Amino acid sequence: MDRKSHILSITILCGLCILLFFNFIPVHGQNSGLSGGDSSEASGSDPFSEGESLFRSNQPEKAVPFLEKALADPKTPPAVYNYLGTAYIQTENLKKALDIFLRGTKAAGTDKKSLYYNAGNTAFLLGDYAQALEYFSFSLAADSLWAASYLNRANTQVYLEKYTEAINDYTQYLALLPDAPQAPEIKRMIGALNDELALREREKQRKAEEAERIRLEEERLQAERERIKAEKARFAAEQERIAAEKAAAEAERRRKILEEVSAALQTGSSTTVSAGTEGVLEYEYEEAELE
């Protein structure tokens, strides 16, 4: 991993962990109010209170069975979904955590923005960035002014290389929380993403110019191929013409020779003796007298 990617990963993962922690604080406070009074008084009185007490004392493994049992009671405060889901995350049972958060979004009276936010964080930890992006968007649909979801949705979009969208979400986060502790790092991230977008635009332009150069070069090569092809065709036609002329000249030469031989033969035949009757010589024989 190069330096830029390394810095990017640290920034995103640290932001994710911090937000998971701070997201739990208000939910925890809300749950305390819903559970009714001091948790030390309620501890052991019901599964939810016992699970809450164990969770507060950083014992998520022990808290899980009580919170699971409390989930079966319809009178349990809605915050049980956030408690149990977060306990699952702390015990590295991410798939169960995601299931609990999503079940919570369908329950009445639950904090939908917080549950979808935590579902997005869990999906992010599972490496399902597309799903995480969807959950953060649902969180913002429930509360469009909740800065935390803008920040983590931006982080997720960075992983999906949706840099323009990420810049928009980071900017929205800073508009809502201009004095946030992460503000300097987020501004640096925005600068880095803008640089990356500019670099990509230059690279896109370079590739477009290169593609155009190659296209023009190919056109020139094709034109040259066509020229050579046409030249070869003309040469072949010329060779055929020359060959045809030679063949015609040769045929004419043979014809003349044949005519000359024929004429010569006709001239020679007039000096021969005719075998006709008009040319028969008659001889008279005289009978010799015998002495």
Backbone torsions as a table, in degrees:
resi	resn	phi	psi	omega
1	MET	NA	131.7	180.0
2	ASP	-77.1	172.9	-173.4
3	ARG	-61.6	-42.8	-178.2
4	LYS	-62.7	-44.9	179.4
5	SER	-64.6	-37.1	179.7
6	HIS	-63.6	-46.3	178.2
7	ILE	-61.9	-41.3	-179.8
8	LEU	-61.4	-44.7	-179.3
9	SER	-64.2	-43.6	179.6
10	ILE	-61.7	-45.1	-179.0
11	THR	-60.1	-46.0	-176.4
12	ILE	-69.2	-46.9	-176.7
13	LEU	-67.3	-39.5	177.0
14	CYS	-64.0	-43.5	178.2
15	GLY	-60.8	-38.7	179.6
16	LEU	-64.2	-47.4	-178.8
17	CYS	-63.7	-43.2	179.9
18	ILE	-61.4	-43.9	-178.1
19	LEU	-68.6	-35.4	175.3
20	LEU	-59.8	-41.5	-178.6
21	PHE	-68.4	-50.2	-176.8
22	PHE	-70.1	-28.2	177.0
23	ASN	-64.6	-32.5	-177.4
24	PHE	-72.1	-31.0	-176.0
25	ILE	-56.8	-53.4	-179.8
26	PRO	-65.4	-36.1	178.1
27	VAL	-63.0	-41.6	-179.4
28	HIS	-62.8	-43.5	179.1
29	GLY	-63.4	-40.0	179.3
30	GLN	-64.2	-40.9	-178.9
31	ASN	-64.2	-37.2	179.6
32	SER	-60.7	-40.6	178.6
33	GLY	-66.4	-40.1	-177.7
34	LEU	-69.4	-33.9	-178.3
35	SER	-73.8	-17.7	173.2
36	GLY	88.6	89.7	172.0
37	GLY	86.6	-164.2	-175.0
38	ASP	-71.3	133.8	-177.0
39	SER	-68.1	-26.4	-179.9
40	SER	-66.2	-30.2	178.3
41	GLU	-75.6	-35.7	-176.8
42	ALA	-85.3	-15.7	-175.3
43	SER	-54.3	126.9	178.2
44	GLY	85.6	-10.3	-177.8
45	SER	-78.7	-25.9	178.2
46	ASP	-157.8	161.2	-176.2
47	PRO	-58.0	-39.7	-178.3
48	PHE	-63.2	-46.7	-178.9
49	SER	-64.4	-39.1	178.7
50	GLU	-66.1	-44.1	178.8
51	GLY	-64.3	-39.6	178.0
52	GLU	-61.9	-44.3	-179.5
53	SER	-62.1	-44.3	179.0
54	LEU	-66.2	-38.0	178.4
55	PHE	-64.0	-43.2	179.8
56	ARG	-62.9	-30.7	-179.2
57	SER	-89.5	17.3	175.5
58	ASN	62.3	44.4	176.7
59	GLN	-126.6	64.4	-174.5
60	PRO	-62.3	-32.9	-179.7
61	GLU	-62.1	-40.9	179.7
62	LYS	-77.0	-27.8	-178.5
63	ALA	-72.7	-32.0	-173.7
64	VAL	-55.3	-50.0	-178.1
65	PRO	-59.7	-39.1	179.7
66	PHE	-67.9	-41.4	-179.6
67	LEU	-69.3	-35.7	175.8
68	GLU	-63.2	-42.3	178.2
69	LYS	-65.7	-40.0	-180.0
70	ALA	-65.0	-30.8	-178.5
71	LEU	-62.5	-26.8	-179.3
72	ALA	-77.3	-12.7	-178.7
73	ASP	-93.0	118.3	-178.3
74	PRO	-64.5	-15.5	179.9
75	LYS	-88.2	-4.4	-179.9
76	THR	-65.7	138.5	178.1
77	PRO	-54.3	141.6	-178.7
78	PRO	-57.3	-23.1	-178.5
79	ALA	-65.1	-9.6	-179.8
80	VAL	-58.5	-30.5	-179.2
81	TYR	-65.3	-41.9	178.6
82	ASN	-68.8	-41.2	178.9
83	TYR	-61.7	-52.3	-175.8
84	LEU	-65.7	-43.4	179.0
85	GLY	-60.7	-42.6	178.9
86	THR	-67.0	-37.7	176.5
87	ALA	-61.8	-39.4	176.7
88	TYR	-63.0	-40.9	177.7
89	ILE	-61.0	-44.2	-178.3
90	GLN	-66.4	-25.7	177.1
91	THR	-96.7	12.6	174.4
92	GLU	63.4	34.2	174.8
93	ASN	-110.8	73.4	-169.5
94	LEU	-67.8	-38.0	-178.2
95	LYS	-65.7	-39.5	176.2
96	LYS	-66.7	-38.1	178.7
97	ALA	-60.0	-46.1	-179.3
98	LEU	-62.7	-41.4	179.8
99	ASP	-61.8	-43.1	-179.2
100	ILE	-65.2	-44.6	179.8
101	PHE	-60.3	-43.1	-178.8
102	LEU	-70.1	-36.5	174.2
103	ARG	-61.4	-37.6	179.7
104	GLY	-63.4	-32.9	-179.3
105	THR	-67.1	-19.2	-179.3
106	LYS	-95.9	-7.6	-179.1
107	ALA	-85.9	152.5	-179.2
108	ALA	-76.1	141.3	173.5
109	GLY	79.1	6.8	-178.3
110	THR	-87.0	162.1	179.0
111	ASP	-85.3	93.5	-172.2
112	LYS	-62.7	-41.6	-177.4
113	LYS	-62.3	-39.6	-179.6
114	SER	-71.0	-41.0	-179.2
115	LEU	-67.2	-43.2	178.1
116	TYR	-68.3	-34.4	176.2
117	TYR	-61.6	-48.4	179.3
118	ASN	-66.6	-34.3	175.4
119	ALA	-62.9	-40.3	177.3
120	GLY	-63.2	-42.3	177.5
121	ASN	-61.3	-41.6	-178.3
122	THR	-67.6	-44.3	177.7
123	ALA	-61.4	-36.6	176.7
124	PHE	-61.4	-46.1	179.5
125	LEU	-63.9	-29.3	177.4
126	LEU	-79.6	-6.4	179.6
127	GLY	84.8	7.5	178.5
128	ASP	-94.4	80.4	-172.8
129	TYR	-68.9	-35.3	179.1
130	ALA	-64.0	-41.0	178.7
131	GLN	-70.0	-38.4	177.6
132	ALA	-59.5	-42.5	179.1
133	LEU	-59.6	-40.2	179.8
134	GLU	-65.3	-43.2	-178.7
135	TYR	-66.6	-40.2	177.4
136	PHE	-63.4	-35.2	177.8
137	SER	-67.2	-38.0	176.0
138	PHE	-64.3	-38.8	178.1
139	SER	-60.3	-42.7	179.9
140	LEU	-73.1	-26.3	174.9
141	ALA	-66.8	-33.3	178.0
142	ALA	-74.5	-33.5	179.7
143	ASP	-152.1	100.2	-174.9
144	SER	-72.9	-5.4	-179.6
145	LEU	-108.3	11.3	-178.8
146	TRP	-86.4	105.4	-170.6
147	ALA	-61.8	-37.3	-175.1
148	ALA	-55.8	-40.3	-179.1
149	SER	-69.4	-32.9	175.1
150	TYR	-62.3	-42.7	-177.6
151	LEU	-65.2	-48.6	-177.2
152	ASN	-74.5	-27.6	173.6
153	ARG	-67.4	-38.9	176.7
154	ALA	-61.1	-44.9	178.8
155	ASN	-58.1	-42.3	-179.7
156	THR	-65.7	-40.2	-179.7
157	GLN	-65.7	-29.5	175.1
158	VAL	-62.1	-44.1	179.1
159	TYR	-64.1	-31.4	178.6
160	LEU	-86.8	2.8	179.9
161	GLU	60.9	30.8	172.5
162	LYS	-95.7	73.6	-168.4
163	TYR	-69.5	-38.6	179.5
164	THR	-62.6	-45.0	178.8
165	GLU	-64.5	-37.7	179.0
166	ALA	-63.5	-43.9	178.5
167	ILE	-59.4	-42.3	179.6
168	ASN	-60.9	-42.5	-179.0
169	ASP	-71.3	-39.7	176.2
170	TYR	-61.1	-41.7	179.5
171	THR	-63.6	-40.8	178.3
172	GLN	-64.9	-39.5	178.2
173	TYR	-60.7	-46.5	-179.4
174	LEU	-66.5	-30.4	177.0
175	ALA	-67.0	-34.6	179.6
176	LEU	-81.3	-36.3	-178.4
177	LEU	-131.4	72.8	-176.4
178	PRO	-64.3	-25.0	-178.5
179	ASP	-102.6	20.3	-179.4
180	ALA	-62.2	145.3	179.3
181	PRO	-55.7	-32.2	-178.0
182	GLN	-83.7	-1.2	-174.3
183	ALA	-53.2	-47.1	179.8
184	PRO	-59.7	-42.6	-179.6
185	GLU	-68.1	-37.1	179.5
186	ILE	-65.8	-39.6	177.9
187	LYS	-64.2	-39.7	175.8
188	ARG	-62.8	-40.3	179.2
189	MET	-63.3	-43.5	178.5
190	ILE	-59.7	-43.0	177.7
191	GLY	-61.4	-43.5	-179.8
192	ALA	-64.8	-39.7	179.7
193	LEU	-67.9	-38.8	176.4
194	ASN	-63.4	-39.7	176.4
195	ASP	-62.5	-42.2	-179.9
196	GLU	-64.5	-41.7	178.0
197	LEU	-63.6	-40.6	178.3
198	ALA	-64.1	-41.4	178.4
199	LEU	-62.8	-42.7	179.2
200	ARG	-65.3	-37.1	178.5
201	GLU	-65.5	-41.4	177.4
202	ARG	-64.9	-40.4	179.6
203	GLU	-66.2	-39.3	177.3
204	LYS	-61.7	-43.5	178.9
205	GLN	-64.6	-41.3	179.1
206	ARG	-61.9	-43.7	180.0
207	LYS	-65.6	-37.8	178.3
208	ALA	-64.2	-43.2	178.8
209	GLU	-65.5	-40.2	178.8
210	GLU	-65.0	-40.8	178.3
211	ALA	-63.3	-39.9	178.2
212	GLU	-66.3	-40.5	177.9
213	ARG	-61.8	-44.3	-179.9
214	ILE	-64.6	-39.5	179.4
215	ARG	-62.1	-46.3	179.7
216	LEU	-65.1	-39.2	178.1
217	GLU	-63.5	-40.8	178.9
218	GLU	-65.8	-38.3	176.6
219	GLU	-62.0	-43.1	178.6
220	ARG	-64.0	-42.6	179.1
221	LEU	-64.0	-40.3	179.4
222	GLN	-65.3	-40.7	177.4
223	ALA	-61.9	-40.1	178.3
224	GLU	-66.7	-39.3	177.0
225	ARG	-61.6	-43.1	179.3
226	GLU	-64.9	-39.7	179.2
227	ARG	-63.2	-46.4	179.8
228	ILE	-62.7	-40.5	179.2
229	LYS	-62.3	-44.3	178.9
230	ALA	-65.1	-39.3	178.5
231	GLU	-63.1	-42.0	178.3
232	LYS	-64.4	-39.3	179.3
233	ALA	-64.1	-43.6	178.2
234	ARG	-63.1	-41.0	179.6
235	PHE	-63.6	-43.3	-180.0
236	ALA	-64.0	-40.6	178.5
237	ALA	-64.1	-40.3	178.2
238	GLU	-64.2	-41.8	178.5
239	GLN	-64.4	-39.4	177.1
240	GLU	-64.2	-40.4	179.0
241	ARG	-62.8	-45.5	179.4
242	ILE	-62.5	-42.6	179.8
243	ALA	-64.2	-38.9	179.0
244	ALA	-65.5	-41.5	178.6
245	GLU	-64.1	-41.5	178.3
246	LYS	-63.1	-43.1	-179.5
247	ALA	-63.9	-40.8	179.1
248	ALA	-65.7	-41.1	178.9
249	ALA	-64.2	-40.4	179.2
250	GLU	-65.8	-40.5	178.3
251	ALA	-64.2	-39.9	178.1
252	GLU	-65.3	-40.1	178.4
253	ARG	-61.8	-44.5	179.7
254	ARG	-64.6	-38.5	179.6
255	ARG	-61.6	-44.0	-179.8
256	LYS	-64.5	-40.7	178.3
257	ILE	-60.3	-45.1	179.8
258	LEU	-62.1	-39.3	178.5
259	GLU	-64.7	-42.3	-179.8
260	GLU	-64.2	-43.0	178.7
261	VAL	-63.4	-42.1	-179.6
262	SER	-63.2	-40.2	179.8
263	ALA	-66.0	-40.3	179.8
264	ALA	-64.5	-39.7	-179.7
265	LEU	-66.1	-38.6	179.7
266	GLN	-66.5	-39.9	179.0
267	THR	-64.6	-43.3	-179.3
268	GLY	-65.3	-32.1	-175.0
269	SER	-71.4	-15.1	-179.4
270	SER	-77.0	-14.9	-178.5
271	THR	-96.1	0.3	-177.0
272	THR	-86.1	157.8	179.1
273	VAL	-76.6	132.7	-178.9
274	SER	-82.7	143.7	-179.9
275	ALA	-93.5	12.6	-176.9
276	GLY	-77.2	165.5	-176.0
277	THR	-70.6	-26.1	-178.2
278	GLU	-72.1	-13.0	-179.5
279	GLY	-106.1	13.9	-175.9
280	VAL	-81.1	129.1	178.8
281	LEU	-86.7	136.6	178.9
282	GLU	-106.2	130.7	178.5
283	TYR	-113.4	142.8	175.2
284	GLU	-104.7	126.0	-178.9
285	TYR	-100.1	134.3	173.9
286	GLU	-102.9	131.7	-176.9
287	GLU	-70.9	126.5	-178.8
288	ALA	-77.5	137.5	177.8
289	GLU	-87.1	135.3	-178.1
290	LEU	-87.9	132.4	175.5
291	GLU	-89.3	NA	NA
